[in-house]
């Protein structure tokens, strides 16, 4: 049997409540993070994003380093074999060998990079708005509107 009833309707009040729930953190730690200055929140967010990204690519990085320190020629088709060889000899977690040291470098680097990026972006946007009297410029093609 199939349910032929229409899907539930989402009125604007439900959407507003859902949006409000997303804005209000329920976890005490998230509440504390939201009270931090924006630059510090960006530092934490950028640092965590960098750590996640580097951890995801760590096995590929480990294999790259092995190729760099040996005389074996690099062949893309051999990468899975190298990964399986590492797992057989050293265990699955060996694909992330050295990752902790990488995290100690990546967290501050990525955090500072994201914090500075956001700050400069906001600075440039403020300067752009100021140069045009608070509004963005509208670029008009020559001959249009004449």
matplotlib code that plots the C-alpha trace (Angstrom):
import matplotlib.pyplot as plt

x = [0.0, 1.2, 0.4, -1.4, -1.6, 0.1, 3.4, 3.2, 3.0, 5.7, 4.3, 6.5, 6.0, 7.5, 10.4, 11.0, 11.0, 13.4, 15.8, 15.6, 16.5, 19.6, 20.7, 20.3, 22.9, 21.6, 25.0, 26.7, 30.0, 28.4, 26.8, 30.2, 31.8, 29.0, 30.1, 33.7, 34.8, 34.3, 38.0, 38.5, 35.5, 37.0, 40.4, 38.8, 36.6, 39.5, 41.8, 39.3, 38.5, 42.2, 42.6, 39.6, 40.9, 44.4, 43.2, 41.1, 44.0, 46.6, 46.8, 47.6, 50.1, 51.8, 52.1, 53.5, 56.2, 57.1, 57.7, 59.7, 62.1, 62.6, 64.0, 60.8, 59.3, 55.8, 53.0, 49.4, 48.2, 50.6, 49.1, 46.5, 49.1, 51.3, 48.4, 47.6, 51.3, 51.3, 48.1, 49.5, 52.9, 52.0, 48.2, 45.4, 46.3, 49.7, 48.1, 47.8, 51.4, 52.7, 49.2, 49.4, 52.5, 50.7, 47.7, 50.0, 51.1, 47.8, 45.6, 47.3, 48.1, 44.5, 43.0, 45.1, 44.5, 40.7, 40.6, 42.8, 40.8, 37.5, 38.9, 40.3, 37.2, 35.1, 37.6, 37.5, 33.7, 33.5, 35.9, 33.9, 30.6, 32.2, 33.6, 30.1, 28.1, 27.0, 25.7, 27.4, 28.3, 26.2, 28.3, 26.6, 27.6, 28.5, 25.5, 22.9, 20.5, 21.7]
y = [0.0, 3.5, 6.6, 9.0, 11.9, 15.1, 15.9, 18.1, 21.8, 24.1, 27.4, 30.4, 30.1, 26.6, 27.8, 30.7, 28.3, 26.0, 28.9, 30.1, 26.6, 26.6, 30.0, 29.0, 26.4, 23.8, 22.5, 24.5, 24.4, 25.9, 28.6, 29.6, 29.5, 31.9, 34.5, 34.6, 37.4, 36.7, 36.5, 33.8, 31.8, 32.1, 31.0, 27.9, 27.1, 27.5, 25.4, 22.6, 22.7, 22.4, 19.5, 17.6, 18.2, 17.1, 14.0, 13.0, 13.2, 11.8, 8.4, 9.9, 12.2, 9.2, 7.4, 10.6, 10.9, 7.2, 7.9, 11.0, 9.1, 6.1, 5.6, 3.9, 5.7, 7.1, 5.4, 6.3, 2.7, 1.5, 3.7, 1.2, -1.5, 0.7, 1.5, -2.3, -3.0, -0.4, -1.9, -5.5, -4.6, -1.9, -2.0, 0.3, 3.1, 3.4, 5.3, 8.2, 7.8, 11.3, 12.9, 14.3, 16.3, 17.5, 18.6, 20.6, 22.6, 22.7, 24.0, 27.3, 27.7, 27.1, 29.0, 32.1, 31.8, 31.7, 34.4, 36.8, 36.0, 36.8, 40.0, 41.2, 40.3, 42.4, 45.3, 45.3, 45.1, 48.1, 50.1, 49.2, 50.3, 53.5, 54.3, 54.1, 55.9, 52.8, 51.0, 48.7, 50.2, 49.1, 48.6, 49.9, 49.0, 51.9, 53.2, 51.7, 54.1, 57.1]
z = [0.0, -0.7, 1.2, -1.3, 1.3, 0.3, 2.0, 5.1, 4.3, 5.6, 6.5, 7.1, 10.9, 10.8, 8.7, 11.1, 14.0, 12.3, 11.4, 15.0, 16.3, 14.0, 15.4, 19.1, 20.1, 22.5, 23.6, 26.4, 24.6, 21.4, 23.5, 24.8, 21.3, 20.1, 22.7, 21.4, 19.1, 15.5, 14.8, 17.4, 16.1, 12.6, 13.9, 15.5, 12.4, 10.0, 12.2, 12.5, 8.8, 8.0, 10.4, 8.9, 5.3, 6.1, 8.0, 5.0, 2.6, 5.0, 3.4, 0.0, 1.7, 3.4, 0.1, -1.6, 1.1, 0.6, -3.1, -2.3, 0.0, -2.3, -5.8, -7.0, -10.0, -9.3, -11.2, -10.3, -11.0, -8.2, -5.5, -4.3, -4.2, -2.0, 0.3, 0.7, 1.3, 4.2, 5.7, 5.5, 7.0, 9.6, 10.0, 8.8, 11.1, 9.6, 6.7, 9.2, 10.6, 11.4, 11.2, 14.8, 13.9, 10.8, 12.9, 15.2, 12.1, 10.2, 13.0, 13.5, 9.8, 8.6, 11.4, 10.8, 7.1, 7.4, 10.1, 8.0, 4.8, 6.5, 8.0, 4.8, 2.9, 5.3, 5.1, 1.3, 1.2, 3.6, 1.5, -1.6, 0.0, 1.2, -2.3, -3.7, -1.0, 0.7, -2.4, -4.8, -8.2, -11.2, -14.3, -17.4, -20.9, -23.2, -25.1, -22.7, -21.2, -23.2]

ax = plt.figure().add_subplot(projection="3d")
ax.plot(x, y, z, "-o")
ax.set_aspect("equal")
plt.show()
